[in-house]
Amino acid sequence: MLARQSLARARGPAVAAAAAPTQARNMATLREIELRLKSVRNIEKITKSMKMIASTKLAKAQRAMQAGKQYGVANAEVFEHTPSETPAKRKLFVVVSSDKGLCGGIHSSVTKQTRRVFADKDSVVEKDSPIMVIGDKSKAQLSRALPGNLVMSFNQIGRDIPTFADAAGVADLIISSGVEYDSVAIVYNKFVSAISYESAIIEVDTEKALQEAPGFKAYEMEDDVTKDLAEFALANAIYAALVEGHACEQSARRNAMDNASKNASDMISRLQMQYNRGRQAAITNELVDIITGASAL
């Protein structure tokens, strides 16, 4: 009997010591879940606000895109009637992206399209063709994939709806850069609908290519005419690509923020259920301890 009592006394402190860390661990876990719930709720508020802002900007971007597309249509008609006799081998690739993120994989789309052109074995494009990038996002990606081809980059374009002055400034810098090329290939995101887009390429001929085209040889023109036309056509194409890419970016950002808000809502539901279960378990353990203590008395 004395041995049993001494054994019970020896076990008592051990059981109490084991029970205390369990309750402390439950309290710590509940505290962690509560802090995580608070942070996820804050993130949900931010993503919902960004979705509303992107929806407002998308409506403005779509109106600007409809007006800017007319510039690209005019370019396409000119070059359709003046096809080049020989395909250009040394192309200047102008990749259109932006400086902002949080819009899904829209910047990776134009980067992958550019990489596919250079990786295509059947393509006549020279592997050392120069690349110029509008936007820091695609610049960071292409500087890792094709560092030897990157010759120039532009930033601070597309913070708001792009204007023709922005496109004209980019075209002027491209022409005055001294980079040699046979034609310009503008890689941009083509607006399909409010929830989808696809990468596309606009081809723009140079002054030399226009002079050698059969459609221009049939007429007597001064050199300044083809020079001005080539510069204006390049600015037109860049402007059309900028406004369409901007609309795609706002659409992708709205969809990304919508998906992020839904994911945050689902995470809040799971964490709330986990918190309720943990809190109920802690209350049950405390009740068991109280009832056990009362029974012992």
BAZA-670448 format. One record per residue (C-alpha): residue number from 1; residue in one letter; x negated, z negated, y negated. Coordinates in pm, whole numbers. Layout:
REM residues N
  resi  resn       x       z       y
   NUM     a       X       Z       Y
...
//
This chain:
REM residues 297
  resi  resn       x       z       y
     1     m       0       0       0
     2     l    -278     -89    -240
     3     a    -456     233    -147
     4     r    -145     437    -230
     5     q    -102     263    -567
     6     s    -467     320    -658
     7     l    -433     688    -555
     8     a    -122     727    -774
     9     r    -304     565   -1067
    10     a    -595     800   -1019
    11     r    -364    1103   -1008
    12     g    -168    1001   -1319
    13     p    -431    1081   -1586
    14     a    -522    1404   -1406
    15     v    -160    1527   -1413
    16     a    -127    1435   -1781
    17     a    -453    1613   -1860
    18     a    -332    1923   -1675
    19     a       8    1921   -1848
    20     a    -131    1896   -2201
    21     p    -334    2220   -2194
    22     t     -30    2407   -2054
    23     q     187    2301   -2348
    24     a     -94    2371   -2591
    25     r    -146    2711   -2432
    26     n     228    2788   -2461
    27     m     228    2687   -2826
    28     a     -77    2904   -2894
    29     t      84    3200   -2719
    30     l     407    3157   -2913
    31     r     212    3137   -3236
    32     e      25    3457   -3151
    33     i     351    3638   -3068
    34     e     507    3515   -3392
    35     l     213    3644   -3597
    36     r     221    3977   -3416
    37     l     597    4007   -3477
    38     k     539    3950   -3846
    39     s     267    4217   -3865
    40     v     474    4474   -3671
    41     r     773    4413   -3901
    42     n     551    4474   -4203
    43     i     421    4795   -4047
    44     e     778    4907   -3980
    45     k     866    4857   -4348
    46     i     565    5067   -4452
    47     t     639    5352   -4210
    48     k    1005    5366   -4316
    49     s     903    5383   -4682
    50     m     650    5659   -4609
    51     k     915    5853   -4417
    52     m    1150    5841   -4717
    53     i     874    5955   -4952
    54     a     773    6239   -4718
    55     s    1136    6352   -4688
    56     t    1163    6375   -5068
    57     k     834    6563   -5096
    58     l     930    6797   -4812
    59     a    1233    6927   -5004
    60     k    1011    7011   -5305
    61     a     743    7162   -5082
    62     q     994    7389   -4909
    63     r    1117    7524   -5243
    64     a     758    7592   -5351
    65     m     685    7752   -5014
    66     q     975    7998   -5047
    67     a     839    8109   -5386
    68     g     478    8121   -5267
    69     k     557    8326   -4959
    70     q     633    8625   -5182
    71     y     264    8640   -5273
    72     g     169    8664   -4908
    73     v     432    8932   -4840
    74     a     295    9147   -5122
    75     n     -56    9114   -4980
    76     a      59    9210   -4631
    77     e     227    9528   -4759
    78     v     -87    9636   -4944
    79     f    -315    9590   -4643
    80     e     -67    9750   -4402
    81     h     -92   10075   -4596
    82     t    -472   10053   -4624
    83     p    -600    9982   -4273
    84     s    -975    9961   -4231
    85     e   -1140   10224   -4012
    86     t   -1385    9978   -3848
    87     p   -1304    9618   -3753
    88     a   -1490    9354   -3949
    89     k   -1756    9171   -3749
    90     r   -1879    8918   -4003
    91     k   -1574    8732   -4125
    92     l   -1553    8446   -4369
    93     f   -1316    8186   -4225
    94     v   -1130    7979   -4484
    95     v    -968    7683   -4306
    96     v    -677    7529   -4500
    97     s    -610    7157   -4447
    98     s    -594    6855   -4681
    99     d    -762    6523   -4762
   100     k    -476    6303   -4635
   101     g    -403    6173   -4287
   102     l    -112    5998   -4114
   103     c      50    6333   -4034
   104     g     -10    6380   -3662
   105     g    -233    6657   -3530
   106     i    -167    6910   -3804
   107     h    -532    6921   -3913
   108     s    -651    6955   -3555
   109     s    -426    7262   -3519
   110     v    -624    7481   -3762
   111     t    -953    7338   -3634
   112     k    -868    7432   -3275
   113     q    -759    7781   -3386
   114     t   -1095    7835   -3556
   115     r   -1284    7709   -3253
   116     r   -1085    7939   -3024
   117     v   -1187    8243   -3230
   118     f   -1555    8153   -3206
   119     a   -1531    8065   -2836
   120     d   -1353    8392   -2744
   121     k   -1602    8610   -2556
   122     d   -1402    8929   -2616
   123     s   -1390    8878   -2993
   124     v   -1598    9109   -3213
   125     v   -1654    8831   -3466
   126     e   -2017    8730   -3506
   127     k   -2090    8379   -3382
   128     d   -2276    8290   -3702
   129     s   -1988    8389   -3931
   130     p   -1956    8148   -4227
   131     i   -1678    7890   -4257
   132     m   -1535    7732   -4571
   133     v   -1292    7441   -4549
   134     i   -1022    7324   -4788
   135     g    -967    6953   -4721
   136     d   -1183    6672   -4587
   137     k    -994    6626   -4259
   138     s   -1080    6963   -4103
   139     k   -1425    6947   -4263
   140     a   -1504    6631   -4063
   141     q   -1385    6796   -3741
   142     l   -1564    7130   -3791
   143     s   -1886    6961   -3904
   144     r   -1909    6822   -3550
   145     a   -1789    7134   -3364
   146     l   -1954    7413   -3571
   147     p   -2207    7248   -3803
   148     g   -2423    7559   -3843
   149     n   -2136    7776   -3970
   150     l   -2004    7541   -4239
   151     v   -2127    7664   -4579
   152     m   -1882    7517   -4834
   153     s   -1591    7276   -4859
   154     f   -1325    7197   -5119
   155     n   -1136    6872   -5172
   156     q    -884    6717   -5412
   157     i    -655    7017   -5349
   158     g    -304    6961   -5220
   159     r    -250    6606   -5350
   160     d      62    6748   -5508
   161     i     231    7087   -5461
   162     p     -50    7348   -5483
   163     t     -45    7587   -5778
   164     f    -175    7939   -5822
   165     a    -444    7798   -6052
   166     d    -579    7594   -5757
   167     a    -587    7904   -5538
   168     a    -751    8113   -5812
   169     g   -1021    7848   -5856
   170     v   -1096    7846   -5484
   171     a   -1105    8229   -5474
   172     d   -1343    8239   -5772
   173     l   -1581    7993   -5604
   174     i   -1571    8190   -5279
   175     i   -1654    8518   -5456
   176     s   -1933    8363   -5665
   177     s   -2084    8171   -5370
   178     g   -2307    8460   -5265
   179     v   -2201    8437   -4898
   180     e   -2201    8776   -4724
   181     y   -1892    8877   -4528
   182     d   -1693    9189   -4435
   183     s   -1347    9034   -4460
   184     v   -1180    8697   -4514
   185     a    -973    8525   -4243
   186     i    -757    8241   -4378
   187     v    -662    7991   -4105
   188     y    -355    7788   -4199
   189     n     -45    7620   -4055
   190     k     262    7844   -4050
   191     f     594    7672   -4122
   192     v     839    7738   -3836
   193     s    1102    7471   -3894
   194     a    1132    7115   -4025
   195     i    1004    6981   -3693
   196     s     754    7245   -3581
   197     y     461    7452   -3706
   198     e     193    7678   -3561
   199     s    -153    7791   -3665
   200     a    -189    8146   -3798
   201     i    -451    8371   -3960
   202     i    -419    8594   -4269
   203     e    -668    8881   -4298
   204     v    -784    8981   -4648
   205     d   -1005    9285   -4706
   206     t   -1302    9281   -4941
   207     e   -1371    9517   -5230
   208     k   -1599    9734   -5015
   209     a   -1340    9758   -4737
   210     l   -1072    9864   -4985
   211     q   -1295   10134   -5132
   212     e   -1365   10277   -4786
   213     a   -1002   10264   -4671
   214     p    -840   10610   -4632
   215     g    -540   10506   -4841
   216     f    -764   10431   -5142
   217     k    -992   10730   -5093
   218     a    -697   10961   -5152
   219     y    -687   10847   -5517
   220     e    -948   10845   -5787
   221     m    -993   10490   -5905
   222     e   -1248   10304   -6109
   223     d   -1459   10038   -5944
   224     d   -1297    9762   -6150
   225     v    -956    9844   -6003
   226     t   -1052    9772   -5642
   227     k   -1262    9473   -5750
   228     d    -973    9313   -5941
   229     l    -731    9397   -5660
   230     a    -956    9234   -5399
   231     e    -997    8917   -5607
   232     f    -625    8896   -5685
   233     a    -533    8960   -5320
   234     l    -763    8678   -5206
   235     a    -611    8436   -5458
   236     n    -260    8543   -5351
   237     a    -335    8487   -4982
   238     i    -495    8147   -5044
   239     y    -198    8038   -5255
   240     a      52    8145   -4989
   241     a    -148    7958   -4723
   242     l    -179    7645   -4940
   243     v     193    7609   -5015
   244     e     293    7678   -4655
   245     g      32    7437   -4522
   246     h     150    7172   -4771
   247     a     508    7207   -4646
   248     c     389    7175   -4286
   249     e     189    6863   -4375
   250     q     489    6690   -4536
   251     s     709    6783   -4239
   252     a     451    6652   -3992
   253     r     405    6330   -4192
   254     r     779    6267   -4199
   255     n     804    6320   -3822
   256     a     498    6101   -3760
   257     m     638    5817   -3972
   258     d     976    5851   -3800
   259     n     812    5818   -3459
   260     a     600    5526   -3582
   261     s     912    5347   -3710
   262     k    1087    5394   -3375
   263     n     783    5268   -3185
   264     a     761    4964   -3415
   265     s    1130    4890   -3358
   266     d    1082    4907   -2980
   267     m     776    4682   -3002
   268     i     969    4430   -3213
   269     s    1243    4416   -2949
   270     r     992    4356   -2669
   271     l     799    4093   -2864
   272     q    1120    3916   -2967
   273     m    1231    3895   -2605
   274     q     888    3772   -2500
   275     y     893    3512   -2780
   276     n    1242    3391   -2681
   277     r    1141    3359   -2317
   278     g     824    3167   -2405
   279     r    1014    2939   -2642
   280     q    1280    2873   -2377
   281     a    1009    2795   -2120
   282     a     841    2552   -2359
   283     i    1174    2375   -2426
   284     t    1245    2356   -2052
   285     n     903    2202   -1985
   286     e     960    1942   -2256
   287     l    1302    1855   -2110
   288     v    1150    1819   -1764
   289     d     886    1583   -1903
   290     i    1150    1374   -2084
   291     i    1376    1354   -1777
   292     t    1080    1269   -1554
   293     g     970     996   -1792
   294     a    1321     855   -1814
   295     s    1356     854   -1436
   296     a    1024     675   -1401
   297     l    1143     400   -1636
//
